[in-house]
Amino acid sequence: MLGESGSQISKVNSLESACSIMKNILNDNHTDIPYALIYFVEHKLNYDGSESSIARLITTTFDEDGKKERHFPDYFPKTHEIINLTNVDQSYENYINLRRASTSFSFIKCDSWPLNLVIKNGNHIKVILKNDSQAVLFLTKISLGGEKVLPVILICGVNRRRALDEQYLEFLQLVTNQLNTYLLHGKKIEEEKLRSKLLVDLNYQKVIFFQGISHELQKPLTLMLSPLEEVINACPQESPIMSHLQTIRRNAHRLLKLINVLLQSSNVESGHSDAKYCKTNIVELTRELASDFVTMAKTLGLDYIIDIPNSEEFNQTVGDGIYLDHDMYETIIFNLCSNALKHTWKGRINIRLYLEYKNNEKMVILEVSDTGVGIPEIALPNIFQRFYRVESQNSRSHEGTGIGLALVKELITLHGGYITVTSVVNKGTTFKCWFPIGYQHLPKNQIRFNNVKSKRELYNNRQLYLEESSQWIKNNISEIKDDIDDLDTDINNTNKMLTDKITFNLPTDMNDFAITKKKYSVLLVDDSNEMRDHLTDLLKEFDIYRACDGKDALRVLKTLKQLPDLVLSDVTMPNMNGYELLDVLRSNVNTQLIPIILLSAKAGEDSKVKGLDKGADDYLVKPFSARELITRIRANIELSVLRRKILFHRCQEEESKQLLMSIANMIFSGLSINETLQYVVKAINHRIPCERVLVISNEQSKSKANEIIVSYENSESVKLITNPFMEINDNSNNNDKRKSQSSINSQEYLNDNSGIEISLDVYCGYVHKNVSILSSEVKLNNDFWGWIKVYRSPNSIWLDSEIELLQQISNLMSLAITHANLLEENEEKEIQIKAAEVADKTKSQILANTSHELRTPLGAIVGILSSFECNSLTTDQKEMIDTMIRSSDIVLSIINDILDSARLEAQKVTLINKTFDLLVLLDDIIENFGKRAGSKKIELIVNCDVDELPRYVKSDPNRLLTNVLYMIKI
């Protein structure tokens, strides 16, 4: 059974057929599965937004061919064609357990098939029927695309002679899996059929639409062109509106040509070409049609060669003649020749007509070859597909619909021939059109014998093609690139080569950003000469520079002395399109701030988002109104001026910050005040455009003679003025004159409290002419010190940023001068301190040397006096010796005091810090001075409270003893 089901899958072509084939297979094997039912569970959305589910019976093994009614056995539960599964009240609580071998099975006993329970559990359900027979419900699902799923329930009957066990369940599950395979295959076939039907319907609707819209457009165009011709004939040639009328006529003809191509293409595709094949002198017809492009090729500087044999000889060789539809052949020649002119910049275009045998059949070959840009090899297989366009980088125009070559191929096919193409990039392209001889290959009902059209009817599309191609002549004459021979096919190398030569600098003067500028400039980039003429006429209030594509725009930019205020560019152009031009301009530091508006015929949010995402400032869809275009150009230019002005202010603020930081660093760098001031005036001249800068010192008065400390004039070096005094007669204190000049020139007057004075037009004796002066006071400790004066031509306006910067510089200059004065005072104090230290050292050295010299003889005297024996001396002698010894002790004490004083000043005294008995020290003092005090009738008494006085102290006992002895001496 399973093997048979696998062989039947090729017959499945839908979901219904999958169920029907499975039913037939089960009928043929009713021993294994006595009966089967298949339900599809469908979900639908109700009007109130709620969802409902129904089970629809698709097929059963009880179905009979040709009969709609189904008869089920009496022991079956309720079996309906459609079962609502949304609200099921029945509960399934009646279970019967049956044991098979070692396995126990649970069966549901119910009044209707438990479909909702199968869906809910997702597993098979075993059911016992009224006659105690058994059935199993299986669930399988197939995807309907996305998140949609179609649940399918297969109800299989169980053979009463075969007990239900695990093997039987596995077999039934395999049958269910096979049903799933059938359903998936059927779904796939249904989807393919649906897609094919949709494509057929879409193609049919497209043909009908093209035919209908072409006919509908032809009517108003005819009504437009006929009165337009009368108006043009009646209008004088010198009339200013004549150029507008001719533009309308040319574009109406171009629209008519496009409509004719669409109509012809749709008729060919639908099989309603209505061709009329006549016996034709193909030599004369080809020569006549090809000759229409001779003048154009000559103007473009191309060699245009028509290599066509003699008419009589060629017709004799042809024999049976060739049958052509003249309108179709005209379309073939005009398409191929205009394409050759469009894609060829130099070299030649060759039109040939000759005979050649193909598979023993004589055929006429029309060959159109050129030395143009060529077609990439990857594009050749698709070149004859409808709407396929080769993105050529070096064509004269990017206009076109992509129908031309596809139509040429279809027209040649209608003649029983075919077309081939060979091409090499940058070498050229060759098209060969093969036409069979005779008329046996043509539909008999479309052959016209001896029915030749008049000459006027033969060339009804000539003017349409020539008018469109004439725009390339204007491009070639007026705005073509001088270096076209050197164009690089690599767009990146070309961009780099062109942009490396753009070296414009951004303006550095605020006047360059004034929104009151008289006339803005716009670079207009479009490959259509008529569109450029039209936009130039619309934008008369701007200075217009024109370019025919992106590369030509870069060439124009290289020749301009000043960048345009805005670039208005088409998107679809040859050589370099609008997006590529946008990338080049945004990647160049000199042009990245220019506002760019893109023009495109592609409507829709995606195209606009793409343009803006690439960096365009605005995006306009054709057609657009002149008022909207001018308004957007003005708005984008003014926004650009404001953005650049903000950027200019930020750059100035950053430069000012860096300047002030550098001046502050210079102050503490150790340079002299004159060097610092020289740096300051240079910095002022670099940051504030001016003729000269002066630093003037006048510490006595604001009106007395001024001392010019430093001056800077234009690009000359800084001049340091040493001690000259000169009267700076700039009348800068003449408030009445200053105020009157200020009011005349609308320059805000700053009062004296600000420390800033502005004289817009005042005579200066230092330079002997009238000047505009910006002055800032320099103060030291709130006392007037001098001025910083900046000179310009008379009546110059001083910006607030310049005034604020000069005021900040004057504050830093005050700090610099104060710092220099402090340094000078500190240097004098350091010299005095060093001199005092040297004097102290000298004094200490002298005292030490003197004390040493005195102690040496004094020690000898004391030693001699001590050597006398007291017994051999008289009383007077002993008293004399005692006196001498006491005097020597006094002298020695004085010398020691001098040494101690010298050591103290030199900070060379060494203290011994130890613990000793204070009472013992006092006893030693009494003992040493007791005799001397007694001789002087002085009583030495130690008066202290032993209990309260700390007995042991920590100090230097020798120094303490010396201090007490000094006090006793006093």
Long-range contacts (C-beta under 8 A, 24 or more apart in sequence): 1-25, 1-28, 1-29, 1-32, 1-175, 2-174, 2-175, 2-178, 4-28, 4-29, 5-175, 5-178, 5-182, 6-178, 9-181, 9-182, 9-185, 12-182, 12-185, 12-186, 12-189, 13-186, 13-189, 13-190, 13-193, 14-186, 14-189, 14-190, 15-40, 15-150, 15-183, 15-186, 15-187, 15-190, 16-58, 16-186, 17-186, 18-179, 18-182, 18-183, 18-185, 18-186, 19-58, 19-59, 19-179, 19-182, 19-183, 20-59, 21-182, 22-178, 22-179, 22-182, 23-59, 23-60, 23-61, 23-63, 26-61, 26-175, 27-61, 30-61, 31-159, 32-159, 32-171, 33-156, 33-157, 33-159, 33-172, 33-175, 34-157, 34-158, 34-159, 34-160, 35-60, 35-61, 35-62, 35-156, 35-157, 36-60, 36-61, 36-154, 36-155, 36-156, 36-157, 37-61, 37-79, 37-113, 37-154, 37-155, 38-152, 38-153, 38-154, 38-155, 38-179, 39-83, 39-115, 39-152, 39-153, 39-155, 40-150, 40-151, 40-152, 41-85, 41-115, 41-119, 41-150, 41-151, 41-152, 41-153, 42-150, 51-86, 52-84, 52-86, 53-84, 53-85, 53-86, 53-119, 54-82, 54-83, 54-84, 54-85, 54-86, 55-82, 55-83, 55-85, 55-115, 55-153, 56-81, 56-82, 57-81, 57-82, 74-130, 75-129, 75-130, 75-131, 75-133, 76-129, 76-130, 77-110, 77-111, 77-112, 77-113, 77-127, 77-129, 78-111, 78-112, 78-113, 79-112, 79-113, 80-112, 83-112, 83-113, 83-115, 85-115, 85-116, 85-119, 88-116, 90-114, 92-117, 96-128, 100-163, 100-164, 100-165, 101-165, 103-165, 103-166, 105-164, 107-134, 113-137, 113-155, 115-153, 118-153, 119-151, 119-153, 124-169, 124-172, 124-173, 126-164, 133-157, 133-158, 133-160, 134-158, 134-160, 134-164, 136-164, 136-169, 136-172, 138-172, 138-173, 138-176, 140-176, 140-177, 140-179, 140-180, 140-183, 141-180, 142-180, 142-183, 142-184, 142-187, 144-187, 145-191, 150-183, 152-179, 152-180, 152-183, 154-179, 203-269, 206-266, 207-266, 207-269, 207-270, 210-262, 210-263, 210-265, 210-266, 211-263, 211-266, 211-267, 211-270, 213-262, 214-259, 214-260, 214-262, 214-263, 214-266, 215-263, 217-255, 217-259, 218-256, 218-259, 218-263, 221-252, 221-255, 221-256, 221-259, 224-252, 225-249, 225-252, 225-253, 225-256, 228-252, 243-533, 247-530, 247-533, 247-534, 250-467, 250-530, 251-530, 253-463, 253-464, 253-467, 254-464, 254-467, 254-468, 256-464, 257-461, 257-464, 257-465, 257-468, 258-401, 260-461, 260-464, 261-331, 261-401, 261-403, 261-404, 261-407, 262-401, 262-403, 264-331, 264-407, 265-386, 265-403, 265-406, 265-407, 265-410, 268-407, 268-410, 268-411, 268-414, 269-410, 273-414, 274-446, 275-325, 275-328, 275-414, 275-443, 275-446, 276-325, 276-446, 276-448, 276-451, 277-323, 277-324, 277-325, 277-415, 277-439, 277-442, 277-446, 277-447, 277-448, 278-323, 278-324, 278-325, 278-326, 278-447, 278-448, 278-449, 278-451, 278-452, 278-453, 279-321, 279-322, 279-323, 279-439, 279-449, 279-450, 280-321, 280-322, 280-323, 280-324, 280-326, 280-329, 280-452, 281-311, 281-315, 282-314, 282-318, 282-322, 282-324, 282-329, 282-353, 282-364, 282-435, 283-308, 283-309, 283-310, 283-311, 283-314, 283-315, 283-353, 284-311, 285-324, 285-326, 285-329, 285-458, 286-333, 286-351, 286-353, 286-366, 288-458, 288-459, 289-329, 289-330, 289-333, 289-334, 289-337, 289-459, 289-462, 290-333, 290-337, 290-351, 292-334, 292-337, 292-459, 292-462, 292-465, 292-466, 293-337, 293-338, 293-341, 293-349, 293-466, 293-469, 296-341, 296-466, 296-469, 296-470, 296-472, 296-473, 297-341, 297-349, 299-473, 299-476, 299-477, 300-341, 300-472, 300-473, 300-476, 301-346, 301-476, 302-341, 302-344, 302-346, 302-347, 302-348, 302-349, 303-347, 303-348, 303-349, 304-348, 304-349, 304-351, 305-348, 305-349, 305-350, 305-351, 306-351, 307-350, 307-351, 307-352, 307-353, 308-351, 308-352, 308-353, 309-353, 309-354, 314-353, 314-355, 317-355, 318-355, 318-362, 318-364, 318-437, 319-362, 319-437, 320-437, 320-438, 320-439, 321-437, 321-438, 322-364, 322-435, 322-437, 322-438, 323-415, 323-438, 323-439, 323-442, 323-447, 324-415, 324-435, 325-411, 325-414, 325-415, 326-453, 326-457, 326-458, 327-460, 327-461, 328-411, 328-414, 328-415, 329-411, 330-458, 330-459, 330-460, 330-461, 330-462, 331-407, 331-408, 331-411, 331-461, 332-366, 332-408, 332-411, 332-412, 332-433, 333-366, 334-461, 334-462, 334-465, 335-404, 335-405, 335-407, 335-408, 336-368, 336-408, 336-431, 336-433, 337-368, 338-465, 338-468, 338-469, 339-404, 339-405, 340-368, 340-369, 340-370, 340-372, 340-429, 341-396, 341-469, 341-472, 342-395, 342-396, 342-397, 342-469, 342-472, 343-370, 343-372, 343-373, 343-392, 343-395, 343-396, 343-429, 344-370, 344-371, 344-372, 344-373, 344-428, 345-372, 345-373, 345-394, 345-396, 345-484, 346-371, 346-485, 347-371, 347-372, 347-428, 358-434, 361-436, 362-437, 363-417, 363-434, 363-435, 363-436, 363-437, 364-434, 364-435, 364-436, 364-437, 365-432, 365-433, 365-434, 365-435, 366-432, 366-433, 366-435, 367-430, 367-431, 367-432, 367-433, 368-430, 368-431, 368-433, 369-428, 369-429, 369-430, 369-431, 370-428, 370-429, 370-430, 371-427, 371-428, 372-428, 372-429, 373-425, 373-426, 374-423, 374-424, 374-425, 374-426, 374-427, 374-428, 374-429, 375-421, 375-423, 375-425, 375-429, 376-425, 377-423, 377-425, 380-421, 380-423, 383-421, 384-408, 384-409, 384-419, 384-421, 392-574, 393-489, 393-491, 393-574, 393-575, 393-576, 394-487, 394-489, 394-574, 394-575, 395-574, 395-575, 396-472, 396-475, 396-476, 396-527, 396-574, 397-471, 397-472, 397-475, 397-527, 397-528, 397-574, 398-527, 398-572, 398-573, 398-574, 398-577, 399-468, 399-527, 399-528, 399-572, 408-433, 415-442, 416-441, 416-442, 425-489, 426-489, 471-528, 471-529, 471-530, 474-529, 475-527, 475-529, 475-548, 479-529, 479-546, 479-547, 479-548, 479-552, 480-548, 480-552, 481-551, 481-552, 481-555, 482-555, 483-555, 487-551, 487-575, 491-576, 491-580, 494-551, 494-576, 495-554, 495-576, 495-580, 495-583, 495-584, 498-551, 498-554, 498-555, 498-558, 498-584, 499-554, 499-584, 499-587, 499-588, 501-558, 502-554, 502-557, 502-558, 502-588, 502-590, 502-591, 503-590, 504-562, 504-563, 504-590, 504-591, 505-590, 506-590, 506-593, 506-644, 507-648, 509-689, 510-645, 510-648, 510-799, 513-641, 513-644, 513-645, 513-648, 514-641, 515-638, 515-641, 515-642, 517-641, 519-543, 520-565, 520-566, 520-637, 521-545, 521-562, 521-564, 521-565, 521-566, 522-564, 522-565, 522-566, 522-567, 522-568, 522-633, 523-547, 523-553, 523-556, 523-557, 523-564, 523-566, 523-567, 523-568, 523-569, 524-568, 524-569, 525-549, 525-550, 525-552, 525-553, 525-567, 525-568, 525-569, 525-570, 525-573, 525-578, 525-581, 526-569, 526-570, 526-573, 526-599, 527-570, 527-572, 527-573, 527-574, 528-570, 531-570, 535-568, 535-629, 538-626, 538-629, 538-630, 539-629, 539-630, 539-633, 541-630, 542-633, 548-573, 549-573, 549-574, 549-575, 549-576, 549-577, 550-575, 550-576, 550-577, 550-578, 550-580, 550-581, 550-584, 551-575, 551-576, 553-581, 554-581, 554-584, 557-591, 563-590, 563-591, 563-594, 564-594, 565-594, 565-595, 565-637, 565-640, 566-594, 566-595, 566-596, 566-597, 566-633, 566-636, 566-637, 566-640, 567-594, 567-595, 567-596, 567-597, 568-596, 568-597, 568-599, 568-633, 569-596, 569-597, 569-598, 569-599, 570-598, 570-599, 570-600, 571-598, 571-599, 571-600, 571-602, 571-611, 572-600, 572-601, 578-611, 579-610, 579-611, 579-614, 582-611, 582-614, 582-615, 582-616, 583-614, 583-615, 586-614, 586-615, 593-640, 593-643, 593-644, 593-647, 594-640, 595-636, 595-637, 595-639, 595-640, 597-632, 597-633, 597-636, 599-624, 649-801, 652-801, 653-801, 655-687, 656-687, 656-801, 656-805, 656-808, 659-683, 659-687, 659-805, 659-809, 660-805, 660-808, 660-809, 660-812, 663-809, 663-812, 663-816, 664-812, 664-815, 666-816, 667-812, 667-815, 667-816, 667-819, 668-819, 672-820, 673-816, 673-817, 673-820, 674-709, 674-710, 674-720, 676-816, 676-820, 677-709, 677-710, 677-813, 677-816, 678-710, 678-718, 678-720, 680-710, 680-809, 680-812, 680-813, 680-816, 681-710, 681-711, 681-712, 681-718, 682-712, 682-718, 683-809, 684-712, 684-788, 684-790, 684-806, 684-809, 685-712, 685-714, 687-805, 688-790, 688-802, 688-805, 688-806, 689-792, 690-790, 690-791, 690-792, 691-771, 691-791, 691-792, 691-793, 692-767, 692-790, 692-791, 693-788, 693-789, 693-790, 693-791, 694-728, 694-766, 694-787, 694-788, 694-789, 694-791, 695-778, 695-786, 695-787, 695-788, 695-813, 696-728, 696-786, 696-787, 696-788, 696-789, 697-785, 697-786, 698-784, 698-785, 698-786, 698-787, 699-783, 699-784, 699-785, 699-786, 702-733, 702-784, 703-733, 706-786, 706-787, 707-786, 708-766, 709-786, 726-766, 727-765, 728-764, 728-765, 728-766, 728-789, 729-763, 729-764, 729-765, 729-766, 730-759, 730-762, 730-763, 730-764, 730-765, 730-766, 730-771, 730-773, 730-789, 731-759, 731-762, 731-763, 732-757, 732-759, 732-762, 732-773, 732-775, 732-789, 733-757, 734-762, 737-762, 738-762, 741-795, 745-795, 745-797, 747-797, 747-798, 750-803, 754-807, 755-779, 755-807, 755-810, 756-803, 756-806, 756-807, 758-798, 758-803, 760-794, 760-795, 760-796, 761-794, 761-795, 764-791, 767-791, 770-794, 772-796, 772-798, 774-798, 774-802, 774-803, 774-806, 776-806, 776-807, 776-809, 776-810, 777-810, 778-810, 778-813, 778-814, 778-817, 779-814, 780-814, 780-817, 780-818, 780-821, 781-818, 785-814, 785-817, 788-813, 840-905, 840-906, 841-906, 843-902, 843-905, 844-902, 844-903, 844-905, 844-906, 845-902, 847-898, 847-899, 847-901, 847-902, 848-899, 848-902, 850-898, 851-895, 851-896, 851-898, 851-899, 851-902, 854-891, 854-895, 855-892, 855-895, 858-888, 858-891, 858-892, 858-895, 861-888, 862-888, 862-889, 862-892, 886-932, 893-965, 897-966, 900-962, 911-956, 911-959, 912-956, 912-957, 912-958, 913-954, 913-955, 913-956, 914-954, 914-955, 914-956, 914-957, 915-952, 915-953, 915-954, 916-952, 916-953, 916-955, 916-957, 917-951, 917-952, 918-949, 918-950, 918-951, 918-952, 918-953, 919-946, 919-951, 921-957, 921-960, 921-961, 921-964, 924-961, 925-961, 925-964, 925-965, 925-968, 928-965, 929-965, 929-968, 940-968
